[in-house]
């Protein structure tokens, strides 16, 4: 069992929930949380054969808006958006994660 904090991330207009690698051996699972009013996203890579997490959970600033594997399966592209307390968009952030 893999435990992540927050609610399962749904992205903006695109229900993400779980994103499989092209060969189906790994899955990305992402959650959003709002600790102290600051939105954060948590991304974990799961081995679909064993059901175990690969590496550590990565925390990224902002609410998740996109989650994709690179074509060769060695990187994960994460986009998040940052908003003000009133909900106005401030910026989009792109993060690239290396996957073992």
C-alpha distances in whole Angstrom, upper triangle without the diagonal:
4,6,10,13,16,16,15,18,21,23,27,28,26,22,20,16,15,17,18,20,23,22,19,17,15,14,14,13,15,15,19,20,23,23,27,28,27,25,22,19,16,15,12,13,10,11,12,13,10,7,7,9,12,14,14,14,17,19,22,25,26,24,23,25,24,22,23,23,26,28,27,23,24,23,22,24,23,26,26,29,30,32,34,34,36,34,36,35,36,34,32,30,28,26,25,22,23,20,20
4,7,10,13,14,13,15,18,21,24,26,23,20,18,14,13,15,16,18,21,21,18,16,14,12,12,10,12,12,15,16,20,20,24,25,24,21,18,16,12,11,9,10,8,11,12,14,11,8,7,7,10,12,11,10,13,15,18,21,22,21,19,22,21,19,20,20,23,25,25,21,21,21,19,21,20,22,22,25,27,29,31,31,33,31,33,32,32,30,28,26,25,22,22,19,20,17,18
4,7,10,11,11,14,17,20,23,25,23,20,18,14,14,17,18,20,24,24,21,19,16,14,13,10,11,10,13,13,17,17,20,22,21,18,16,14,11,11,10,12,11,14,15,17,15,12,11,10,13,13,11,10,13,14,17,19,20,19,18,21,21,19,21,21,25,27,27,23,23,22,20,22,20,22,21,24,25,26,28,28,30,28,31,29,30,29,27,25,24,22,22,20,21,19,20
4,7,9,9,11,15,17,20,22,20,18,15,13,13,16,18,20,23,24,21,20,17,14,12,9,8,7,9,10,13,14,17,18,17,15,12,10,7,8,8,11,12,15,16,19,18,14,13,11,13,13,11,8,10,10,13,15,16,15,14,18,18,16,19,20,23,26,26,22,22,20,18,19,17,18,17,20,21,23,25,24,27,25,27,26,26,25,23,21,21,19,20,18,19,18,20
4,7,9,11,15,16,20,22,21,18,16,14,15,18,20,23,26,27,24,23,20,17,15,11,10,7,8,7,10,10,14,15,14,12,10,9,8,10,11,15,15,19,20,23,21,18,17,14,17,16,13,10,11,10,13,14,14,13,14,17,18,17,20,22,25,28,29,25,25,23,20,20,17,19,17,19,19,20,22,21,24,22,25,24,24,24,22,21,21,20,21,19,22,21,23
4,7,8,12,14,17,19,18,16,15,13,15,17,20,23,26,28,25,25,21,18,15,12,9,5,5,4,8,9,13,13,12,10,9,8,8,11,13,16,17,21,21,25,24,20,19,17,19,19,16,13,13,11,13,13,13,11,12,15,17,16,20,22,25,28,29,26,26,23,20,20,17,17,15,16,17,18,19,18,21,19,22,21,22,22,20,20,20,19,21,20,23,22,25
4,6,9,11,14,16,15,13,12,10,13,16,19,22,25,27,24,24,21,17,14,11,8,5,5,6,9,12,15,15,14,11,11,9,10,12,13,16,17,21,21,24,24,20,20,18,20,21,18,15,15,14,15,15,14,11,11,14,15,15,19,21,25,27,29,25,26,23,20,20,17,17,15,16,17,18,20,19,21,18,21,21,22,22,20,20,21,20,22,21,24,23,26
4,6,10,13,14,13,10,9,6,9,12,15,18,21,23,20,21,17,14,11,8,6,4,6,9,12,15,18,18,17,13,12,10,9,10,12,14,15,18,18,21,21,17,18,16,18,19,17,14,15,14,15,16,14,11,10,12,13,13,16,18,22,24,26,22,23,21,18,17,15,15,14,16,18,19,22,21,23,20,22,21,23,22,20,19,19,19,20,19,22,21,23
4,6,9,11,10,8,7,6,9,11,15,18,20,23,20,21,18,14,11,8,5,4,5,9,12,15,18,17,15,12,11,8,9,10,12,14,16,19,19,23,23,19,20,18,19,20,18,14,14,13,13,14,12,8,7,8,9,10,13,16,20,22,24,21,22,19,15,15,12,12,11,13,15,16,19,19,20,17,19,18,20,18,16,16,16,16,18,17,20,20,23
4,7,8,6,4,5,6,9,11,15,18,20,23,20,22,19,15,13,10,8,8,9,12,15,18,21,19,18,14,13,11,12,12,15,17,18,21,20,24,25,21,22,20,22,23,21,18,17,16,15,16,13,10,8,8,9,10,13,16,20,22,24,22,23,20,17,15,13,12,12,13,16,17,20,20,20,17,19,17,20,19,16,17,17,17,19,19,22,22,25
4,6,5,6,6,8,11,12,16,18,20,23,21,23,20,16,13,12,9,10,9,13,15,18,21,18,17,13,13,11,13,13,15,17,19,22,22,26,27,24,24,22,22,23,21,18,17,16,14,14,11,8,5,4,6,8,11,15,18,20,23,21,22,19,15,13,11,9,9,10,13,14,18,19,19,16,17,15,17,15,13,13,14,15,17,18,21,21,25
4,5,8,9,12,15,15,19,21,22,25,24,26,23,20,17,16,13,13,12,15,16,20,22,19,18,14,15,13,16,16,19,21,23,26,25,29,30,27,28,25,26,26,25,22,20,18,16,16,12,9,8,5,7,11,14,17,20,22,25,23,24,21,18,15,13,10,10,10,13,13,17,18,18,14,15,13,15,14,12,14,14,17,19,20,23,24,28
4,7,9,12,15,15,19,21,22,25,24,26,24,20,18,17,15,16,15,18,20,23,25,22,21,18,18,17,19,19,21,22,24,27,26,30,31,28,29,27,28,29,28,24,23,22,20,20,16,13,11,8,10,13,15,18,21,23,26,24,26,23,20,17,15,13,13,13,16,17,20,21,20,16,17,15,18,17,15,17,17,20,21,23,26,26,29
4,6,9,11,12,15,17,19,22,20,22,20,17,15,14,13,14,14,18,20,24,26,24,22,18,18,16,17,16,19,19,21,23,22,26,28,25,26,24,25,26,25,22,21,20,19,19,17,13,11,8,8,10,12,15,18,20,23,21,23,20,17,15,14,13,13,14,18,19,22,23,23,19,20,18,20,19,16,17,17,18,19,21,23,23,26
4,6,9,10,13,16,18,21,18,21,18,15,13,12,11,12,13,16,19,22,25,23,22,18,17,15,16,15,17,18,18,21,20,24,25,22,23,22,23,24,23,20,20,20,19,20,17,13,11,10,10,10,12,16,19,20,23,21,23,21,17,16,14,14,14,16,19,20,23,24,24,20,22,20,22,21,18,19,18,19,20,21,23,23,26
4,6,7,10,13,15,18,16,17,15,11,9,8,8,10,12,15,18,22,25,23,21,17,16,13,13,12,13,14,15,18,17,21,22,19,20,18,19,21,20,17,17,17,16,18,16,13,9,9,8,7,9,12,16,18,20,17,19,17,14,13,12,12,13,15,18,20,23,24,25,21,23,21,22,20,17,17,16,17,17,17,20,19,22
4,7,10,13,16,18,15,16,14,10,8,6,7,8,11,14,18,20,24,23,21,17,16,13,12,11,12,13,13,16,15,18,19,16,17,16,18,19,18,16,16,16,16,18,17,14,11,11,11,10,12,14,18,20,21,18,20,18,15,15,13,14,15,17,20,22,25,25,26,23,24,23,24,23,20,20,19,18,19,18,20,19,21
4,7,10,13,14,11,13,10,6,6,5,7,10,13,17,20,23,26,25,23,20,18,14,13,10,10,10,10,12,11,15,16,13,15,14,15,17,17,15,15,17,17,20,19,16,13,13,12,9,10,12,15,17,18,15,17,16,13,14,13,15,16,19,22,24,27,28,29,26,27,25,27,25,21,20,19,18,18,16,18,16,19
4,7,9,11,9,11,9,5,5,7,9,12,15,19,22,25,28,27,25,21,19,15,14,11,11,10,10,12,11,15,17,14,16,14,15,17,17,15,16,17,17,20,19,17,13,13,10,8,7,8,12,13,15,12,14,13,10,12,12,14,16,19,22,25,28,29,30,27,28,25,27,24,21,19,17,16,16,15,16,14,17
4,6,8,5,7,6,4,6,9,12,16,19,22,26,28,31,30,28,25,22,18,16,13,12,10,9,10,9,12,14,13,14,14,14,16,18,17,17,19,20,23,22,20,17,17,14,10,9,8,11,12,13,10,13,13,11,13,14,17,19,23,26,28,32,33,34,31,32,29,30,27,24,22,20,18,17,15,16,13,15
4,5,5,6,5,6,8,11,14,18,21,24,28,30,33,32,30,26,23,20,18,14,13,10,10,10,10,12,15,14,15,14,13,16,18,17,17,20,20,24,23,22,18,18,15,11,9,6,9,9,9,6,10,10,10,12,14,17,20,24,27,30,33,35,36,33,33,30,31,28,24,22,19,18,15,14,14,11,13
4,6,8,9,10,12,15,18,21,24,28,31,33,37,35,33,29,27,23,21,18,17,14,14,13,12,14,17,17,18,18,17,19,21,21,21,24,24,27,26,25,21,20,17,14,10,8,9,8,8,7,11,12,12,14,17,19,23,26,29,32,36,38,38,35,35,32,33,30,26,24,21,20,17,17,16,14,15
4,6,8,10,13,16,19,23,26,29,33,35,38,38,35,32,29,25,23,19,17,14,13,11,10,12,15,15,17,17,16,19,21,21,22,25,26,29,29,27,24,23,20,17,14,11,12,10,10,9,12,14,14,17,20,23,25,29,32,35,39,40,41,38,38,35,36,33,29,27,24,23,20,18,17,14,15
4,6,7,11,13,17,20,24,27,31,32,36,35,33,30,27,23,21,17,15,12,11,9,7,9,12,12,14,15,14,18,20,20,21,24,24,28,27,26,22,22,19,16,13,11,13,13,13,10,14,15,14,17,19,22,24,28,31,34,37,38,40,36,37,34,35,32,29,27,24,22,20,18,18,15,15
4,7,11,13,17,20,24,27,30,32,36,35,33,30,26,23,20,17,14,10,8,6,5,6,9,10,11,12,11,15,17,18,19,22,24,27,28,26,23,23,20,17,15,12,14,14,13,10,13,14,14,18,19,23,25,29,32,34,38,39,40,37,38,35,36,33,30,27,24,22,20,17,16,13,13
4,7,10,13,17,20,23,27,28,32,32,29,26,23,19,16,13,10,7,5,5,5,8,10,9,10,9,9,12,14,14,16,19,20,23,24,23,19,20,17,14,12,10,13,13,13,9,11,12,11,15,16,19,22,25,28,31,34,35,37,34,35,32,32,30,26,24,21,19,17,14,14,10,11
4,6,10,13,17,20,24,25,29,29,26,23,20,16,14,10,8,6,5,7,6,10,11,10,10,9,10,13,14,13,14,17,18,21,21,19,16,17,15,11,10,9,13,14,14,11,13,12,11,13,14,17,19,22,25,28,31,32,34,30,32,29,30,27,24,22,20,18,16,14,14,11,13
4,7,10,14,17,20,22,26,25,23,19,16,12,10,7,6,5,6,9,10,14,14,12,12,10,10,12,12,10,11,13,14,17,17,16,13,14,11,8,8,9,12,14,15,11,13,11,9,11,11,14,15,19,21,24,27,28,30,27,28,25,26,24,20,18,16,14,13,12,13,11,13
4,7,11,14,17,19,23,22,20,17,14,10,8,6,5,7,8,11,11,15,15,12,12,10,11,13,12,10,11,12,13,16,16,14,11,13,12,9,11,12,16,18,19,15,16,14,11,13,11,14,15,18,20,22,26,26,28,25,26,24,25,23,20,19,17,16,15,14,15,14,16
4,7,10,14,16,19,19,17,13,10,7,5,4,6,9,11,14,15,19,19,15,15,13,14,14,13,9,9,10,10,13,12,10,8,10,10,8,11,13,16,19,20,17,17,15,12,12,10,12,11,14,16,19,22,22,24,21,23,21,22,20,17,16,15,14,14,13,16,15,18
4,7,10,13,16,16,14,11,8,6,5,7,9,12,14,17,18,22,21,18,17,15,16,16,14,10,11,10,10,12,11,9,8,11,12,11,14,17,20,23,24,21,21,18,15,15,12,13,12,14,15,17,20,20,22,19,21,20,21,19,17,16,16,15,17,16,19,18,21
4,7,10,13,12,10,7,6,4,6,9,12,15,17,21,22,25,25,21,21,18,19,19,16,13,12,10,10,10,8,6,7,10,12,12,16,19,22,25,26,23,23,20,17,16,13,12,10,11,12,14,16,16,18,15,18,16,18,17,15,15,16,15,18,17,20,20,23
4,6,10,9,8,6,5,6,8,12,14,18,20,23,24,28,27,23,22,20,21,20,17,14,13,10,11,10,9,8,10,13,15,16,20,22,25,28,30,26,26,23,20,19,15,15,12,13,13,14,15,14,17,15,18,17,18,18,17,17,18,17,20,19,23,23,26
4,6,5,5,4,6,9,11,15,18,21,23,27,28,31,30,27,26,23,25,23,20,17,15,12,12,10,9,9,12,15,18,19,22,25,28,31,32,29,29,26,23,21,18,17,13,13,12,12,13,11,14,13,16,16,16,17,17,17,19,19,22,22,25,26,29
4,5,6,7,8,11,12,16,19,22,24,28,29,33,31,28,26,23,25,23,20,16,16,12,13,11,11,12,15,18,21,21,25,27,30,33,34,31,30,27,24,23,20,19,16,16,14,14,14,13,16,16,18,18,19,19,19,19,21,20,23,23,26,26,29
4,6,8,10,14,16,19,22,26,28,32,33,36,35,31,30,27,28,26,23,20,19,15,15,13,13,14,17,20,23,24,28,30,33,36,37,34,33,30,27,26,22,21,18,17,14,14,13,11,15,15,18,18,18,20,20,20,23,22,26,25,29,30,32
4,6,9,13,16,19,22,26,28,32,33,37,36,32,31,28,29,27,24,21,19,15,15,12,11,12,15,18,21,23,26,29,31,35,36,34,33,29,26,25,21,19,16,14,12,10,10,8,11,11,14,15,15,17,18,18,21,21,25,25,28,30,32
4,6,10,13,17,20,23,26,30,31,35,34,30,29,26,26,25,21,18,16,12,11,8,8,9,13,16,18,20,23,26,28,32,33,30,29,26,23,21,18,16,13,12,9,9,9,9,12,12,14,13,13,14,15,15,17,18,21,21,25,26,29
4,7,10,14,17,20,23,27,28,32,31,27,26,23,24,23,19,16,14,10,9,7,5,6,9,12,15,16,20,23,25,29,30,27,27,23,20,18,15,13,10,9,8,8,10,10,13,11,13,12,13,13,13,13,15,15,19,19,23,24,27
4,7,10,14,17,20,23,25,28,28,24,23,20,20,19,16,12,10,7,6,5,5,6,8,11,13,14,18,20,22,26,27,24,23,20,17,16,12,11,9,10,9,11,13,14,17,15,16,15,15,14,13,12,13,13,16,16,19,20,23
4,7,10,14,16,20,21,25,24,21,20,17,17,16,14,10,8,6,5,6,6,6,6,10,11,11,14,17,19,23,24,21,20,17,14,13,9,10,8,10,11,13,16,17,19,17,18,16,16,15,13,12,12,11,14,13,17,17,20
4,7,10,13,17,18,22,21,18,16,13,14,13,10,6,6,4,6,9,10,9,9,12,12,11,14,16,18,22,22,19,18,16,13,13,10,12,11,14,15,17,20,20,23,20,22,20,20,18,16,14,14,12,13,12,15,15,18
4,7,10,14,15,19,18,15,14,11,11,11,9,6,5,7,8,11,12,11,9,12,11,9,11,12,15,18,19,15,15,12,10,11,9,11,12,15,17,20,23,23,26,23,24,22,22,20,17,15,13,11,12,10,12,12,14
4,6,10,12,15,14,12,10,7,8,8,7,5,7,9,11,15,16,15,13,16,14,11,13,13,15,18,18,14,14,13,10,13,12,15,15,19,21,23,26,27,29,27,28,26,26,23,21,18,17,14,13,11,12,10,12
4,7,9,12,12,10,9,6,5,7,8,8,9,12,14,18,19,18,15,17,15,12,12,11,14,16,15,11,12,11,9,12,13,16,17,21,23,26,29,30,32,29,31,28,28,26,23,20,18,15,14,11,11,8,10
4,6,9,8,6,6,4,6,9,10,10,13,15,18,21,22,21,18,20,18,14,14,13,16,18,17,13,14,14,13,16,16,19,21,24,26,29,32,33,35,32,33,31,31,29,26,24,21,19,17,14,14,11,12
4,6,6,5,5,6,6,10,13,13,16,19,21,25,26,24,22,23,21,17,16,14,17,18,16,13,14,15,15,18,19,22,24,28,30,33,36,37,39,36,37,34,35,32,29,27,24,21,19,16,15,12,11
4,6,5,8,9,10,14,16,16,18,21,23,27,27,25,22,23,21,17,17,15,18,18,17,14,16,17,16,19,20,23,25,28,31,34,37,38,39,36,38,35,36,33,30,28,26,23,22,19,18,15,15
4,6,8,11,12,15,18,19,21,24,26,30,30,29,26,27,25,21,20,18,20,20,19,16,18,19,19,23,24,27,29,32,35,37,41,41,43,40,41,39,40,37,34,32,29,27,24,22,20,17,16
4,5,9,10,14,16,17,20,23,26,29,30,29,26,28,26,22,22,20,22,23,21,18,19,21,20,24,24,28,29,32,35,37,40,41,43,40,42,39,40,37,34,32,30,27,25,22,21,17,16
4,7,9,13,14,15,18,21,23,26,27,26,23,25,23,20,20,19,21,22,21,18,19,20,19,22,22,25,26,30,32,34,37,37,39,36,38,36,37,35,32,30,27,25,23,20,20,16,16
4,6,9,11,12,15,18,21,25,26,25,23,25,23,20,20,18,21,23,21,18,18,19,18,21,21,24,25,29,31,33,36,36,38,36,38,36,36,34,31,28,26,23,22,18,18,14,14
4,6,8,8,12,15,18,21,23,22,20,22,20,17,18,16,19,21,20,16,16,16,15,18,18,21,22,26,27,30,33,33,36,33,35,32,32,30,27,25,23,20,18,15,15,12,12
4,7,9,11,15,17,21,23,22,20,22,20,17,17,15,17,19,17,13,13,13,13,16,17,21,22,25,27,30,33,34,36,34,35,33,32,30,27,24,22,18,16,13,12,8,8
4,7,9,13,15,19,21,22,20,22,20,17,17,16,18,20,18,15,13,13,13,16,16,20,21,24,26,29,32,33,35,33,34,31,31,28,26,22,20,17,15,11,10,8,8
4,6,9,13,16,19,19,18,21,20,17,18,17,19,22,21,17,15,15,14,16,15,19,19,22,23,26,29,29,32,30,31,29,28,26,24,21,19,16,15,11,12,10,11
4,7,10,13,15,16,14,18,17,14,16,16,18,22,21,17,16,14,13,15,13,16,16,19,20,23,25,26,29,27,28,26,25,23,21,18,17,14,14,11,12,11,13
4,7,10,12,13,12,15,15,13,15,15,17,21,20,17,15,13,11,12,10,13,13,16,17,20,23,24,27,24,25,23,22,20,18,15,14,11,11,9,11,11,13
4,7,9,11,11,14,14,13,16,17,19,23,23,20,18,16,13,13,11,12,11,14,14,17,19,20,23,21,22,20,19,17,16,13,13,11,12,11,14,15,17
4,6,8,9,12,12,12,15,16,18,22,22,20,18,15,12,11,8,9,8,10,11,14,17,18,21,18,19,17,16,14,12,9,10,8,10,10,14,15,18
4,7,9,12,13,14,17,19,21,25,26,23,22,18,16,14,11,10,7,8,8,11,13,15,17,15,16,14,13,11,10,8,10,10,13,14,17,19,22
4,6,9,11,13,16,19,21,25,26,24,23,19,16,14,10,9,5,5,5,8,11,12,15,12,13,11,10,9,8,8,10,11,14,15,19,21,24
4,6,9,11,15,18,21,24,26,23,23,20,16,14,10,8,5,5,7,9,12,13,14,12,13,11,12,11,10,10,11,12,15,16,20,21,25
4,6,8,11,15,17,20,22,20,20,17,13,11,7,6,4,7,9,12,15,17,18,15,15,13,14,12,10,10,10,11,13,14,18,18,22
4,7,10,14,16,19,22,20,20,17,13,11,8,5,5,7,10,12,16,18,18,15,15,12,14,12,9,9,10,11,14,15,19,20,23
4,7,10,13,16,18,16,17,14,10,8,6,5,7,9,13,16,19,21,22,18,19,16,16,14,10,10,9,10,12,13,16,17,21
4,7,10,13,15,13,14,11,7,6,5,7,9,12,16,19,22,24,25,22,22,19,20,17,13,12,10,10,10,11,13,13,17
4,7,9,12,10,11,9,6,5,7,9,12,16,19,22,26,28,29,25,25,22,22,19,16,14,11,11,10,10,12,12,16
4,6,8,6,8,6,5,6,9,12,15,19,22,25,29,31,32,29,29,25,26,22,18,17,13,12,10,10,10,10,13
4,5,5,6,5,6,7,11,13,17,20,24,27,31,33,34,31,30,27,27,23,19,17,14,12,10,10,10,10,13
4,6,8,8,10,11,14,17,20,24,27,30,34,36,37,34,33,30,30,26,22,21,17,16,13,14,13,12,15
4,6,8,10,12,16,19,22,26,29,32,36,38,39,36,36,32,32,28,25,22,19,17,14,13,11,11,12
4,6,8,11,14,17,20,24,27,30,34,36,37,34,34,31,30,27,23,21,17,15,12,11,9,8,9
4,7,10,13,17,20,24,26,30,33,35,37,34,34,30,30,26,23,20,16,14,10,9,6,5,7
4,7,10,13,16,20,23,26,30,32,33,30,30,27,26,23,19,16,13,10,7,5,5,5,9
4,6,10,13,17,19,23,26,28,30,27,27,24,23,20,16,14,10,8,6,5,7,7,11
4,7,10,14,17,20,24,26,27,24,24,20,20,17,13,11,7,6,5,6,9,11,14
4,7,10,13,17,20,22,24,21,21,17,17,14,10,8,6,5,6,8,11,13,16
4,7,10,13,17,20,21,17,17,14,14,10,7,6,4,6,9,11,15,16,20
4,7,10,14,16,17,14,14,11,11,8,6,5,7,8,11,13,17,19,22
4,7,10,13,14,11,10,7,7,6,4,6,9,11,15,17,21,22,26
4,7,10,11,9,9,6,5,5,6,8,11,13,17,19,23,25,28
4,7,8,5,5,4,5,7,9,11,15,17,21,23,26,28,32
4,5,5,5,7,7,10,13,14,18,20,24,26,29,31,35
4,5,8,10,11,13,16,18,21,23,26,28,32,33,36
4,6,9,11,14,17,19,22,25,28,30,34,35,39
4,6,9,12,14,16,19,22,25,27,31,32,36
4,6,10,12,15,18,21,25,27,31,33,36
4,6,8,11,15,18,21,24,28,29,33
4,7,10,14,16,20,23,26,29,32
4,6,10,13,17,19,23,26,29
4,7,10,14,16,20,22,26
4,7,10,13,17,19,23
4,7,10,13,16,20
4,6,10,13,16
4,7,10,13
4,6,10
4,7
4
